[in-house]
Amino acid sequence: MYDPWLRGNGDRWVSSPQVECVYDLFVKDLLLENYKAWDIAKIRNLFIGPVVKEIIATPLISSVKEDKVVWEEERNRCYSVKSGYNLAMRCIFRSDKHHVEGNWNDIWKAQSPHKTCHLLWRLCRGCLPTRVRLAQRYVDCELSCPVCDDEVEDDIHVVGFLKLAIFYKNNIQSDVSTSGTTS
Ligand SMILES: [Zn+2]
């Protein structure tokens, strides 16, 4: 009774607390001996009402001779990394722990190249792999910025560097276009 074996979309574990002897039982122990049917009297004796109903409602298919583990996220019941990833993402988004309030979709609606939106999103979610963040994650690396070697490379430094880069880009572009028109 340690596995989530009940059917349905809700909680698949047999709810606890249960009488102590239940914890050592397997599903097969709830079947009649030498006959593929639930031992209803035994089940009623061991479990509470709603659990009894759920167990008895579980169909016992006579053509199935042996139980096996299947991956229900795929039609062919075989595990794939893709469906495993999708399931993990659904679990993460469902849990409040990883939910951050805000209109995050607005970032993706911005009229900017996708890589810029992605950079902004990572910056806002605190997952840009700056040297300071890498060091916090126990990566053995220098903290100083590899571009200017002047300050530590954290989020704020990256933002400052980006602003500087945009400033230069705009000014160099306007200089080039101005000199292009005057010559
Ligand atoms: Zn720098």
Backbone and ligand atoms as CSV (ligand in chain L), in Angstrom:
chain,resi,resn,atom,element,x,y,z
A,1,MET,N,N,0.823,-1.214,0.000
A,1,MET,CA,C,0.000,0.000,0.000
A,1,MET,C,C,0.864,1.274,0.000
A,2,TYR,N,N,2.119,1.113,-0.378
A,2,TYR,CA,C,3.016,2.272,-0.377
A,2,TYR,C,C,3.008,3.022,-1.706
A,3,ASP,N,N,2.374,2.447,-2.718
A,3,ASP,CA,C,2.388,3.074,-4.045
A,3,ASP,C,C,1.040,3.713,-4.365
A,4,PRO,N,N,1.054,4.725,-5.259
A,4,PRO,CA,C,-0.214,5.357,-5.658
A,4,PRO,C,C,-0.911,4.499,-6.708
A,5,TRP,N,N,-1.698,3.538,-6.307
A,5,TRP,CA,C,-2.252,2.578,-7.270
A,5,TRP,C,C,-3.739,2.761,-7.547
A,6,LEU,N,N,-4.422,3.628,-6.780
A,6,LEU,CA,C,-5.853,3.823,-7.025
A,6,LEU,C,C,-6.078,4.541,-8.352
A,7,ARG,N,N,-7.215,4.356,-8.947
A,7,ARG,CA,C,-7.498,4.968,-10.248
A,7,ARG,C,C,-8.037,6.382,-10.064
A,8,GLY,N,N,-8.209,7.100,-11.194
A,8,GLY,CA,C,-8.796,8.444,-11.148
A,8,GLY,C,C,-7.747,9.520,-11.198
A,9,ASN,N,N,-8.230,10.774,-11.267
A,9,ASN,CA,C,-7.300,11.896,-11.402
A,9,ASN,C,C,-6.920,12.524,-10.062
A,10,GLY,N,N,-7.584,12.085,-8.996
A,10,GLY,CA,C,-7.298,12.682,-7.689
A,10,GLY,C,C,-6.095,12.034,-7.025
A,11,ASP,N,N,-6.156,11.990,-5.706
A,11,ASP,CA,C,-5.077,11.390,-4.938
A,11,ASP,C,C,-5.117,9.871,-5.119
A,12,ARG,N,N,-4.046,9.299,-5.627
A,12,ARG,CA,C,-4.062,7.861,-5.943
A,12,ARG,C,C,-3.533,6.988,-4.812
A,13,TRP,N,N,-3.048,7.650,-3.765
A,13,TRP,CA,C,-2.584,6.870,-2.614
A,13,TRP,C,C,-3.790,6.476,-1.764
A,14,VAL,N,N,-3.705,5.330,-1.157
A,14,VAL,CA,C,-4.730,4.943,-0.184
A,14,VAL,C,C,-4.547,5.876,1.010
A,15,SER,N,N,-5.628,6.608,1.366
A,15,SER,CA,C,-5.473,7.645,2.384
A,15,SER,C,C,-5.113,7.043,3.741
A,16,SER,N,N,-4.389,7.816,4.503
A,16,SER,CA,C,-3.972,7.357,5.826
A,16,SER,C,C,-4.618,8.267,6.878
A,17,PRO,N,N,-4.641,7.939,8.162
A,17,PRO,CA,C,-4.081,6.701,8.721
A,17,PRO,C,C,-4.973,5.490,8.437
A,18,GLN,N,N,-4.329,4.338,8.350
A,18,GLN,CA,C,-5.033,3.081,8.161
A,18,GLN,C,C,-4.669,2.151,9.322
A,19,VAL,N,N,-5.404,1.074,9.439
A,19,VAL,CA,C,-5.018,0.113,10.488
A,19,VAL,C,C,-3.619,-0.419,10.160
A,20,GLU,N,N,-2.877,-0.678,11.188
A,20,GLU,CA,C,-1.440,-0.943,11.016
A,20,GLU,C,C,-1.114,-2.075,10.033
A,21,CYS,N,N,-1.909,-3.155,10.067
A,21,CYS,CA,C,-1.583,-4.316,9.236
A,21,CYS,C,C,-1.684,-4.024,7.741
A,22,VAL,N,N,-2.380,-2.954,7.366
A,22,VAL,CA,C,-2.558,-2.608,5.950
A,22,VAL,C,C,-1.232,-2.272,5.277
A,23,TYR,N,N,-0.322,-1.670,6.052
A,23,TYR,CA,C,0.924,-1.198,5.450
A,23,TYR,C,C,1.801,-2.322,4.893
A,24,ASP,N,N,1.595,-3.524,5.367
A,24,ASP,CA,C,2.397,-4.643,4.860
A,24,ASP,C,C,1.703,-5.395,3.719
A,25,LEU,N,N,0.531,-4.937,3.337
A,25,LEU,CA,C,-0.225,-5.654,2.307
A,25,LEU,C,C,0.164,-5.231,0.892
A,26,PHE,N,N,-0.025,-6.139,-0.052
A,26,PHE,CA,C,0.067,-5.834,-1.472
A,26,PHE,C,C,-1.344,-5.892,-2.048
A,27,VAL,N,N,-1.510,-5.312,-3.239
A,27,VAL,CA,C,-2.843,-5.305,-3.856
A,27,VAL,C,C,-3.368,-6.741,-3.997
A,28,LYS,N,N,-2.493,-7.655,-4.361
A,28,LYS,CA,C,-2.927,-9.062,-4.555
A,28,LYS,C,C,-3.517,-9.676,-3.268
A,29,ASP,N,N,-3.111,-9.107,-2.120
A,29,ASP,CA,C,-3.656,-9.621,-0.854
A,29,ASP,C,C,-5.123,-9.240,-0.659
A,30,LEU,N,N,-5.614,-8.309,-1.487
A,30,LEU,CA,C,-7.009,-7.889,-1.375
A,30,LEU,C,C,-7.912,-8.686,-2.325
A,31,LEU,N,N,-7.322,-9.645,-3.037
A,31,LEU,CA,C,-8.104,-10.476,-3.960
A,31,LEU,C,C,-8.469,-11.803,-3.286
A,32,LEU,N,N,-9.530,-12.411,-3.800
A,32,LEU,CA,C,-9.893,-13.750,-3.295
A,32,LEU,C,C,-8.825,-14.752,-3.715
A,33,GLU,N,N,-8.648,-15.763,-2.942
A,33,GLU,CA,C,-7.623,-16.750,-3.258
A,33,GLU,C,C,-8.030,-17.581,-4.481
A,34,ASN,N,N,-7.104,-17.717,-5.422
A,34,ASN,CA,C,-7.315,-18.527,-6.635
A,34,ASN,C,C,-8.499,-18.062,-7.494
A,35,TYR,N,N,-8.897,-16.828,-7.329
A,35,TYR,CA,C,-10.026,-16.333,-8.120
A,35,TYR,C,C,-9.846,-14.830,-8.312
A,36,LYS,N,N,-10.036,-14.355,-9.563
A,36,LYS,CA,C,-9.749,-12.951,-9.826
A,36,LYS,C,C,-10.959,-12.076,-9.491
A,37,ALA,N,N,-11.111,-11.770,-8.219
A,37,ALA,CA,C,-12.191,-10.886,-7.760
A,37,ALA,C,C,-11.754,-10.257,-6.438
A,38,TRP,N,N,-12.261,-9.074,-6.174
A,38,TRP,CA,C,-11.915,-8.400,-4.911
A,38,TRP,C,C,-12.531,-9.157,-3.739
A,39,ASP,N,N,-11.787,-9.225,-2.664
A,39,ASP,CA,C,-12.315,-9.800,-1.430
A,39,ASP,C,C,-13.014,-8.655,-0.676
A,40,ILE,N,N,-14.282,-8.459,-1.043
A,40,ILE,CA,C,-15.002,-7.278,-0.566
A,40,ILE,C,C,-15.104,-7.237,0.963
A,41,ALA,N,N,-15.346,-8.374,1.556
A,41,ALA,CA,C,-15.471,-8.418,3.029
A,41,ALA,C,C,-14.164,-7.958,3.687
A,42,LYS,N,N,-13.060,-8.450,3.155
A,42,LYS,CA,C,-11.744,-8.086,3.710
A,42,LYS,C,C,-11.481,-6.582,3.509
A,43,ILE,N,N,-11.800,-6.099,2.310
A,43,ILE,CA,C,-11.553,-4.682,1.986
A,43,ILE,C,C,-12.382,-3.789,2.915
A,44,ARG,N,N,-13.645,-4.162,3.120
A,44,ARG,CA,C,-14.523,-3.369,4.006
A,44,ARG,C,C,-14.007,-3.377,5.438
A,45,ASN,N,N,-13.404,-4.448,5.792
A,45,ASN,CA,C,-12.877,-4.596,7.144
A,45,ASN,C,C,-11.648,-3.718,7.391
A,46,LEU,N,N,-10.881,-3.504,6.317
A,46,LEU,CA,C,-9.588,-2.834,6.478
A,46,LEU,C,C,-9.621,-1.330,6.166
A,47,PHE,N,N,-10.521,-0.924,5.271
A,47,PHE,CA,C,-10.464,0.464,4.790
A,47,PHE,C,C,-11.740,1.240,5.108
A,48,ILE,N,N,-11.608,2.571,4.984
A,48,ILE,CA,C,-12.780,3.426,5.228
A,48,ILE,C,C,-13.626,3.518,3.950
A,49,GLY,N,N,-14.891,3.961,4.090
A,49,GLY,CA,C,-15.877,3.966,3.011
A,49,GLY,C,C,-15.415,4.403,1.639
A,50,PRO,N,N,-14.934,5.645,1.464
A,50,PRO,CA,C,-14.558,6.112,0.126
A,50,PRO,C,C,-13.452,5.264,-0.508
A,51,VAL,N,N,-12.509,4.808,0.310
A,51,VAL,CA,C,-11.402,3.989,-0.207
A,51,VAL,C,C,-11.935,2.625,-0.653
A,52,VAL,N,N,-12.877,2.073,0.123
A,52,VAL,CA,C,-13.490,0.784,-0.238
A,52,VAL,C,C,-14.119,0.906,-1.625
A,53,LYS,N,N,-14.880,2.000,-1.845
A,53,LYS,CA,C,-15.545,2.212,-3.135
A,53,LYS,C,C,-14.533,2.270,-4.269
A,54,GLU,N,N,-13.448,3.028,-4.038
A,54,GLU,CA,C,-12.427,3.187,-5.090
A,54,GLU,C,C,-11.760,1.851,-5.422
A,55,ILE,N,N,-11.463,1.074,-4.388
A,55,ILE,CA,C,-10.794,-0.217,-4.626
A,55,ILE,C,C,-11.718,-1.151,-5.405
A,56,ILE,N,N,-12.953,-1.242,-4.961
A,56,ILE,CA,C,-13.892,-2.171,-5.607
A,56,ILE,C,C,-14.193,-1.736,-7.044
A,57,ALA,N,N,-14.131,-0.406,-7.295
A,57,ALA,CA,C,-14.404,0.101,-8.647
A,57,ALA,C,C,-13.250,-0.175,-9.616
A,58,THR,N,N,-12.111,-0.611,-9.084
A,58,THR,CA,C,-10.968,-0.907,-9.958
A,58,THR,C,C,-11.227,-2.213,-10.713
A,59,PRO,N,N,-11.306,-2.143,-12.050
A,59,PRO,CA,C,-11.642,-3.362,-12.794
A,59,PRO,C,C,-10.515,-4.392,-12.756
A,60,LEU,N,N,-10.898,-5.637,-12.684
A,60,LEU,CA,C,-9.929,-6.742,-12.735
A,60,LEU,C,C,-10.129,-7.444,-14.074
A,61,ILE,N,N,-9.166,-7.298,-14.954
A,61,ILE,CA,C,-9.331,-7.802,-16.321
A,61,ILE,C,C,-8.789,-9.228,-16.400
A,62,SER,N,N,-9.676,-10.132,-16.775
A,62,SER,CA,C,-9.291,-11.553,-16.711
A,62,SER,C,C,-8.176,-11.894,-17.706
A,63,SER,N,N,-8.111,-11.156,-18.835
A,63,SER,CA,C,-7.082,-11.479,-19.833
A,63,SER,C,C,-5.684,-11.039,-19.379
A,64,VAL,N,N,-5.633,-10.145,-18.395
A,64,VAL,CA,C,-4.326,-9.683,-17.911
A,64,VAL,C,C,-3.801,-10.684,-16.889
A,65,LYS,N,N,-2.692,-11.311,-17.260
A,65,LYS,CA,C,-2.148,-12.346,-16.374
A,65,LYS,C,C,-1.080,-11.795,-15.437
A,66,GLU,N,N,-0.391,-10.775,-15.919
A,66,GLU,CA,C,0.727,-10.271,-15.120
A,66,GLU,C,C,0.697,-8.746,-15.087
A,67,ASP,N,N,0.936,-8.172,-13.946
A,67,ASP,CA,C,1.005,-6.714,-13.831
A,67,ASP,C,C,2.335,-6.220,-14.360
A,68,LYS,N,N,2.323,-5.001,-14.930
A,68,LYS,CA,C,3.597,-4.395,-15.314
A,68,LYS,C,C,3.515,-2.882,-15.141
A,69,VAL,N,N,4.656,-2.276,-15.010
A,69,VAL,CA,C,4.711,-0.829,-14.826
A,69,VAL,C,C,4.598,-0.161,-16.191
A,70,VAL,N,N,3.694,0.832,-16.316
A,70,VAL,CA,C,3.557,1.558,-17.581
A,70,VAL,C,C,3.668,3.057,-17.319
A,71,TRP,N,N,4.017,3.779,-18.362
A,71,TRP,CA,C,4.139,5.244,-18.290
A,71,TRP,C,C,2.895,5.837,-18.933
A,72,GLU,N,N,1.997,6.380,-18.111
A,72,GLU,CA,C,0.694,6.768,-18.658
A,72,GLU,C,C,0.698,8.075,-19.445
A,73,GLU,N,N,1.830,8.778,-19.469
A,73,GLU,CA,C,1.892,10.040,-20.218
A,73,GLU,C,C,2.039,9.818,-21.725
A,74,GLU,N,N,2.320,8.584,-22.124
A,74,GLU,CA,C,2.466,8.279,-23.559
A,74,GLU,C,C,1.417,7.266,-23.992
A,75,ARG,N,N,0.954,7.405,-25.237
A,75,ARG,CA,C,-0.045,6.460,-25.752
A,75,ARG,C,C,0.484,5.026,-25.749
A,76,ASN,N,N,1.768,4.879,-26.107
A,76,ASN,CA,C,2.322,3.525,-26.156
A,76,ASN,C,C,2.782,3.035,-24.773
A,77,ARG,N,N,2.547,3.889,-23.754
A,77,ARG,CA,C,2.845,3.531,-22.353
A,77,ARG,C,C,4.333,3.351,-22.063
A,78,CYS,N,N,5.185,3.846,-23.008
A,78,CYS,CA,C,6.629,3.766,-22.759
A,78,CYS,C,C,7.148,5.163,-22.423
A,79,TYR,N,N,8.063,5.220,-21.487
A,79,TYR,CA,C,8.604,6.508,-21.054
A,79,TYR,C,C,9.384,7.179,-22.165
A,80,SER,N,N,9.226,8.520,-22.264
A,80,SER,CA,C,10.097,9.290,-23.140
A,80,SER,C,C,10.537,10.537,-22.374
A,81,VAL,N,N,11.720,11.040,-22.705
A,81,VAL,CA,C,12.250,12.215,-22.008
A,81,VAL,C,C,11.299,13.395,-22.218
A,82,LYS,N,N,10.733,13.490,-23.432
A,82,LYS,CA,C,9.842,14.611,-23.751
A,82,LYS,C,C,8.618,14.639,-22.818
A,83,SER,N,N,7.949,13.485,-22.678
A,83,SER,CA,C,6.755,13.473,-21.832
A,83,SER,C,C,7.135,13.609,-20.361
A,84,GLY,N,N,8.309,13.101,-19.989
A,84,GLY,CA,C,8.803,13.279,-18.620
A,84,GLY,C,C,9.041,14.741,-18.319
A,85,TYR,N,N,9.626,15.440,-19.293
A,85,TYR,CA,C,9.887,16.880,-19.143
A,85,TYR,C,C,8.563,17.632,-19.027
A,86,ASN,N,N,7.593,17.303,-19.899
A,86,ASN,CA,C,6.297,17.978,-19.860
A,86,ASN,C,C,5.596,17.784,-18.521
A,87,LEU,N,N,5.679,16.570,-17.997
A,87,LEU,CA,C,5.058,16.289,-16.703
A,87,LEU,C,C,5.733,17.103,-15.597
A,88,ALA,N,N,7.070,17.141,-15.653
A,88,ALA,CA,C,7.817,17.906,-14.639
A,88,ALA,C,C,7.424,19.383,-14.697
A,89,MET,N,N,7.301,19.922,-15.908
A,89,MET,CA,C,6.933,21.325,-16.066
A,89,MET,C,C,5.536,21.589,-15.500
A,90,ARG,N,N,4.617,20.653,-15.764
A,90,ARG,CA,C,3.248,20.826,-15.245
A,90,ARG,C,C,3.257,20.837,-13.716
A,91,CYS,N,N,4.058,19.962,-13.128
A,91,CYS,CA,C,4.143,19.900,-11.664
A,91,CYS,C,C,4.750,21.185,-11.111
A,92,ILE,N,N,5.777,21.682,-11.797
A,92,ILE,CA,C,6.442,22.907,-11.334
A,92,ILE,C,C,5.480,24.083,-11.398
A,93,PHE,N,N,4.744,24.201,-12.513
A,93,PHE,CA,C,3.838,25.339,-12.655
A,93,PHE,C,C,2.661,25.243,-11.692
A,94,ARG,N,N,2.299,24.009,-11.315
A,94,ARG,CA,C,1.171,23.826,-10.395
A,94,ARG,C,C,1.553,24.233,-8.975
A,95,SER,N,N,2.835,24.060,-8.622
A,95,SER,CA,C,3.218,24.333,-7.236
A,95,SER,C,C,3.490,25.823,-7.052
A,96,ASP,N,N,2.988,26.366,-5.969
A,96,ASP,CA,C,3.138,27.792,-5.686
A,96,ASP,C,C,4.591,28.180,-5.475
A,97,LYS,N,N,5.389,27.191,-5.102
A,97,LYS,CA,C,6.787,27.453,-4.768
A,97,LYS,C,C,7.515,28.170,-5.908
A,98,HIS,N,N,7.194,27.773,-7.149
A,98,HIS,CA,C,7.910,28.336,-8.293
A,98,HIS,C,C,7.112,29.423,-9.005
A,99,HIS,N,N,5.921,29.726,-8.464
A,99,HIS,CA,C,5.097,30.719,-9.140
A,99,HIS,C,C,5.534,32.121,-8.729
A,100,VAL,N,N,5.766,32.978,-9.695
A,100,VAL,CA,C,6.140,34.360,-9.408
A,100,VAL,C,C,5.051,35.255,-9.973
A,101,GLU,N,N,4.466,36.087,-9.094
A,101,GLU,CA,C,3.387,36.988,-9.520
A,101,GLU,C,C,3.881,37.949,-10.599
A,102,GLY,N,N,3.003,38.324,-11.483
A,102,GLY,CA,C,3.373,39.333,-12.480
A,102,GLY,C,C,2.890,38.961,-13.870
A,103,ASN,N,N,2.866,39.971,-14.747
A,103,ASN,CA,C,2.434,39.734,-16.129
A,103,ASN,C,C,3.628,39.311,-16.975
A,104,TRP,N,N,4.075,38.094,-16.758
A,104,TRP,CA,C,5.284,37.637,-17.440
A,104,TRP,C,C,5.101,37.526,-18.947
A,105,ASN,N,N,3.865,37.346,-19.368
A,105,ASN,CA,C,3.626,37.224,-20.817
A,105,ASN,C,C,3.933,38.522,-21.555
A,106,ASP,N,N,3.874,39.647,-20.821
A,106,ASP,CA,C,4.160,40.932,-21.472
A,106,ASP,C,C,5.565,40.951,-22.065
A,107,ILE,N,N,6.496,40.235,-21.413
A,107,ILE,CA,C,7.876,40.181,-21.940
A,107,ILE,C,C,7.864,39.586,-23.342
A,108,TRP,N,N,7.079,38.526,-23.519
A,108,TRP,CA,C,7.078,37.826,-24.817
A,108,TRP,C,C,6.312,38.591,-25.881
A,109,LYS,N,N,5.486,39.559,-25.443
A,109,LYS,CA,C,4.745,40.369,-26.421
A,109,LYS,C,C,5.585,41.549,-26.923
A,110,ALA,N,N,6.708,41.816,-26.272
A,110,ALA,CA,C,7.537,42.977,-26.644
A,110,ALA,C,C,7.999,42.869,-28.097
A,111,GLN,N,N,8.055,44.024,-28.758
A,111,GLN,CA,C,8.488,44.062,-30.161
A,111,GLN,C,C,10.022,44.033,-30.210
A,112,SER,N,N,10.590,42.945,-29.786
A,112,SER,CA,C,12.052,42.805,-29.746
A,112,SER,C,C,12.422,41.418,-30.241
A,113,PRO,N,N,13.674,41.249,-30.642
A,113,PRO,CA,C,14.104,39.897,-31.031
A,113,PRO,C,C,13.893,38.926,-29.863
A,114,HIS,N,N,13.596,37.681,-30.196
A,114,HIS,CA,C,13.285,36.696,-29.163
A,114,HIS,C,C,14.431,36.562,-28.153
A,115,LYS,N,N,15.665,36.635,-28.643
A,115,LYS,CA,C,16.797,36.454,-27.720
A,115,LYS,C,C,16.846,37.595,-26.693
A,116,THR,N,N,16.381,38.791,-27.089
A,116,THR,CA,C,16.355,39.914,-26.151
A,116,THR,C,C,15.298,39.665,-25.074
A,117,CYS,N,N,14.111,39.191,-25.507
A,117,CYS,CA,C,13.039,38.873,-24.548
A,117,CYS,C,C,13.519,37.797,-23.576
A,118,HIS,N,N,14.219,36.816,-24.137
A,118,HIS,CA,C,14.683,35.707,-23.318
A,118,HIS,C,C,15.699,36.188,-22.284
A,119,LEU,N,N,16.598,37.050,-22.721
A,119,LEU,CA,C,17.599,37.615,-21.817
A,119,LEU,C,C,16.912,38.391,-20.689
A,120,LEU,N,N,15.920,39.208,-21.064
A,120,LEU,CA,C,15.183,40.008,-20.077
A,120,LEU,C,C,14.473,39.103,-19.073
A,121,TRP,N,N,13.852,38.032,-19.585
A,121,TRP,CA,C,13.131,37.100,-18.713
A,121,TRP,C,C,14.094,36.447,-17.712
A,122,ARG,N,N,15.243,36.027,-18.221
A,122,ARG,CA,C,16.219,35.368,-17.344
A,122,ARG,C,C,16.759,36.339,-16.296
A,123,LEU,N,N,16.931,37.586,-16.719
A,123,LEU,CA,C,17.410,38.620,-15.803
A,123,LEU,C,C,16.388,38.840,-14.680
A,124,CYS,N,N,15.095,38.974,-15.076
A,124,CYS,CA,C,14.029,39.225,-14.093
A,124,CYS,C,C,13.805,38.022,-13.181
A,125,ARG,N,N,14.015,36.814,-13.694
A,125,ARG,CA,C,13.780,35.622,-12.875
A,125,ARG,C,C,15.033,35.194,-12.101
A,126,GLY,N,N,16.086,35.989,-12.241
A,126,GLY,CA,C,17.292,35.683,-11.474
A,126,GLY,C,C,17.952,34.381,-11.886
A,127,CYS,N,N,17.926,34.087,-13.179
A,127,CYS,CA,C,18.578,32.834,-13.608
A,127,CYS,C,C,19.596,33.071,-14.722
A,128,LEU,N,N,20.137,34.286,-14.771
A,128,LEU,CA,C,21.206,34.556,-15.718
A,128,LEU,C,C,22.508,34.011,-15.115
A,129,PRO,N,N,23.269,33.231,-15.872
A,129,PRO,CA,C,24.462,32.614,-15.266
A,129,PRO,C,C,25.641,33.593,-15.163
A,130,THR,N,N,25.438,34.646,-14.374
A,130,THR,CA,C,26.551,35.570,-14.144
A,130,THR,C,C,27.584,34.852,-13.283
A,131,ARG,N,N,28.779,35.424,-13.213
A,131,ARG,CA,C,29.823,34.756,-12.431
A,131,ARG,C,C,29.467,34.701,-10.950
A,132,VAL,N,N,28.802,35.763,-10.465
A,132,VAL,CA,C,28.406,35.772,-9.050
A,132,VAL,C,C,27.415,34.633,-8.788
A,133,ARG,N,N,26.452,34.445,-9.720
A,133,ARG,CA,C,25.454,33.380,-9.529
A,133,ARG,C,C,26.100,31.995,-9.649
A,134,LEU,N,N,27.025,31.873,-10.587
A,134,LEU,CA,C,27.719,30.582,-10.736
A,134,LEU,C,C,28.474,30.233,-9.447
A,135,ALA,N,N,29.125,31.265,-8.863
A,135,ALA,CA,C,29.872,31.022,-7.619
A,135,ALA,C,C,28.921,30.614,-6.497
A,136,GLN,N,N,27.707,31.247,-6.486
A,136,GLN,CA,C,26.701,30.855,-5.474
A,136,GLN,C,C,26.287,29.397,-5.637
A,137,ARG,N,N,26.388,28.904,-6.884
A,137,ARG,CA,C,26.034,27.498,-7.162
A,137,ARG,C,C,27.278,26.596,-7.103
A,138,TYR,N,N,28.302,27.088,-6.434
A,138,TYR,CA,C,29.530,26.320,-6.191
A,138,TYR,C,C,30.329,26.008,-7.454
A,139,VAL,N,N,30.210,26.879,-8.471
A,139,VAL,CA,C,31.074,26.725,-9.645
A,139,VAL,C,C,32.363,27.485,-9.349
A,140,ASP,N,N,33.467,26.821,-9.558
A,140,ASP,CA,C,34.749,27.430,-9.249
A,140,ASP,C,C,35.144,28.385,-10.370
A,141,CYS,N,N,34.877,29.688,-10.200
A,141,CYS,CA,C,35.233,30.670,-11.235
A,141,CYS,C,C,35.525,32.025,-10.608
A,142,GLU,N,N,36.206,32.862,-11.398
A,142,GLU,CA,C,36.499,34.226,-10.962
A,142,GLU,C,C,35.191,34.996,-10.845
A,143,LEU,N,N,35.155,36.020,-9.993
A,143,LEU,CA,C,33.936,36.824,-9.877
A,143,LEU,C,C,33.972,38.049,-10.786
A,144,SER,N,N,35.187,38.461,-11.176
A,144,SER,CA,C,35.301,39.710,-11.939
A,144,SER,C,C,34.728,39.560,-13.345
A,145,CYS,N,N,34.215,40.681,-13.860
A,145,CYS,CA,C,33.606,40.712,-15.192
A,145,CYS,C,C,34.663,40.404,-16.255
A,146,PRO,N,N,34.401,39.437,-17.140
A,146,PRO,CA,C,35.409,39.079,-18.143
A,146,PRO,C,C,35.603,40.158,-19.219
A,147,VAL,N,N,34.687,41.132,-19.285
A,147,VAL,CA,C,34.802,42.183,-20.306
A,147,VAL,C,C,35.645,43.349,-19.800
A,148,CYS,N,N,35.264,43.904,-18.635
A,148,CYS,CA,C,35.991,45.079,-18.142
A,148,CYS,C,C,36.992,44.725,-17.042
A,149,ASP,N,N,36.835,43.580,-16.428
A,149,ASP,CA,C,37.721,43.142,-15.339
A,149,ASP,C,C,37.796,44.178,-14.221
A,150,ASP,N,N,36.738,44.975,-14.112
A,150,ASP,CA,C,36.733,46.115,-13.203
A,150,ASP,C,C,35.882,45.857,-11.959
A,151,GLU,N,N,34.737,45.179,-12.177
A,151,GLU,CA,C,33.800,44.918,-11.084
A,151,GLU,C,C,33.388,43.449,-11.121
A,152,VAL,N,N,32.670,43.048,-10.057
A,152,VAL,CA,C,32.157,41.675,-10.086
A,152,VAL,C,C,31.012,41.588,-11.101
A,153,GLU,N,N,30.884,40.444,-11.723
A,153,GLU,CA,C,29.835,40.280,-12.736
A,153,GLU,C,C,28.561,39.743,-12.085
A,154,ASP,N,N,27.677,40.653,-11.694
A,154,ASP,CA,C,26.363,40.250,-11.191
A,154,ASP,C,C,25.286,40.818,-12.115
A,155,ASP,N,N,24.004,40.636,-11.750
A,155,ASP,CA,C,22.901,41.087,-12.611
A,155,ASP,C,C,22.996,42.587,-12.905
A,156,ILE,N,N,23.253,43.360,-11.855
A,156,ILE,CA,C,23.286,44.818,-12.013
A,156,ILE,C,C,24.404,45.221,-12.965
A,157,HIS,N,N,25.551,44.557,-12.830
A,157,HIS,CA,C,26.663,44.870,-13.717
A,157,HIS,C,C,26.313,44.536,-15.165
A,158,VAL,N,N,25.626,43.427,-15.363
A,158,VAL,CA,C,25.223,43.025,-16.724
A,158,VAL,C,C,24.270,44.060,-17.308
A,159,VAL,N,N,23.315,44.522,-16.486
A,159,VAL,CA,C,22.360,45.540,-16.963
A,159,VAL,C,C,23.119,46.804,-17.361
A,160,GLY,N,N,24.068,47.216,-16.508
A,160,GLY,CA,C,24.872,48.406,-16.809
A,160,GLY,C,C,25.640,48.223,-18.105
A,161,PHE,N,N,26.193,47.053,-18.293
A,161,PHE,CA,C,26.963,46.765,-19.496
A,161,PHE,C,C,26.060,46.794,-20.734
A,162,LEU,N,N,24.857,46.263,-20.580
A,162,LEU,CA,C,23.915,46.253,-21.708
A,162,LEU,C,C,23.531,47.677,-22.095
A,163,LYS,N,N,23.266,48.498,-21.074
A,163,LYS,CA,C,22.885,49.891,-21.346
A,163,LYS,C,C,24.010,50.606,-22.090
A,164,LEU,N,N,25.244,50.327,-21.656
A,164,LEU,CA,C,26.412,50.938,-22.289
A,164,LEU,C,C,26.521,50.469,-23.747
A,165,ALA,N,N,26.308,49.170,-23.941
A,165,ALA,CA,C,26.414,48.607,-25.286
A,165,ALA,C,C,25.364,49.217,-26.215
A,166,ILE,N,N,24.118,49.374,-25.669
A,166,ILE,CA,C,23.039,49.971,-26.479
A,166,ILE,C,C,23.379,51.422,-26.809
A,167,PHE,N,N,23.922,52.146,-25.812
A,167,PHE,CA,C,24.284,53.548,-26.012
A,167,PHE,C,C,25.315,53.683,-27.138
A,168,TYR,N,N,26.373,52.861,-27.067
A,168,TYR,CA,C,27.421,52.915,-28.092
A,168,TYR,C,C,26.877,52.536,-29.457
A,169,LYS,N,N,26.045,51.487,-29.475
A,169,LYS,CA,C,25.496,51.004,-30.745
A,169,LYS,C,C,24.699,52.116,-31.424
A,170,ASN,N,N,23.825,52.768,-30.624
A,170,ASN,CA,C,22.986,53.835,-31.183
A,170,ASN,C,C,23.825,55.003,-31.676
A,171,ASN,N,N,24.850,55.375,-30.874
A,171,ASN,CA,C,25.667,56.540,-31.232
A,171,ASN,C,C,26.563,56.266,-32.429
A,172,ILE,N,N,27.134,55.049,-32.440
A,172,ILE,CA,C,27.992,54.705,-33.583
A,172,ILE,C,C,27.150,54.661,-34.851
A,173,GLN,N,N,25.945,54.078,-34.741
A,173,GLN,CA,C,25.059,53.982,-35.911
A,173,GLN,C,C,24.689,55.384,-36.403
A,174,SER,N,N,24.337,56.295,-35.443
A,174,SER,CA,C,23.933,57.639,-35.876
A,174,SER,C,C,25.128,58.392,-36.443
A,175,ASP,N,N,26.339,58.152,-35.877
A,175,ASP,CA,C,27.552,58.797,-36.405
A,175,ASP,C,C,27.811,58.364,-37.838
A,176,VAL,N,N,27.669,57.029,-38.045
A,176,VAL,CA,C,27.932,56.476,-39.382
A,176,VAL,C,C,26.943,57.062,-40.380
A,177,SER,N,N,25.639,57.074,-39.969
A,177,SER,CA,C,24.638,57.585,-40.923
A,177,SER,C,C,24.816,59.080,-41.159
A,178,THR,N,N,25.238,59.856,-40.106
A,178,THR,CA,C,25.449,61.281,-40.291
A,178,THR,C,C,26.631,61.522,-41.228
A,179,SER,N,N,27.758,60.803,-40.977
A,179,SER,CA,C,28.930,61.011,-41.838
A,179,SER,C,C,28.632,60.554,-43.272
A,180,GLY,N,N,27.752,59.554,-43.388
A,180,GLY,CA,C,27.368,59.060,-44.709
A,180,GLY,C,C,26.625,60.118,-45.498
A,181,THR,N,N,25.789,60.913,-44.836
A,181,THR,CA,C,24.982,61.924,-45.558
A,181,THR,C,C,25.791,63.167,-45.869
A,182,THR,N,N,26.809,63.495,-45.028
A,182,THR,CA,C,27.567,64.751,-45.229
A,182,THR,C,C,28.667,64.571,-46.267
A,183,SER,N,N,29.189,63.330,-46.442
A,183,SER,CA,C,30.323,63.201,-47.367
A,183,SER,C,C,29.849,63.034,-48.817
L,1,ZN,ZN,ZN,32.238,44.581,-16.892
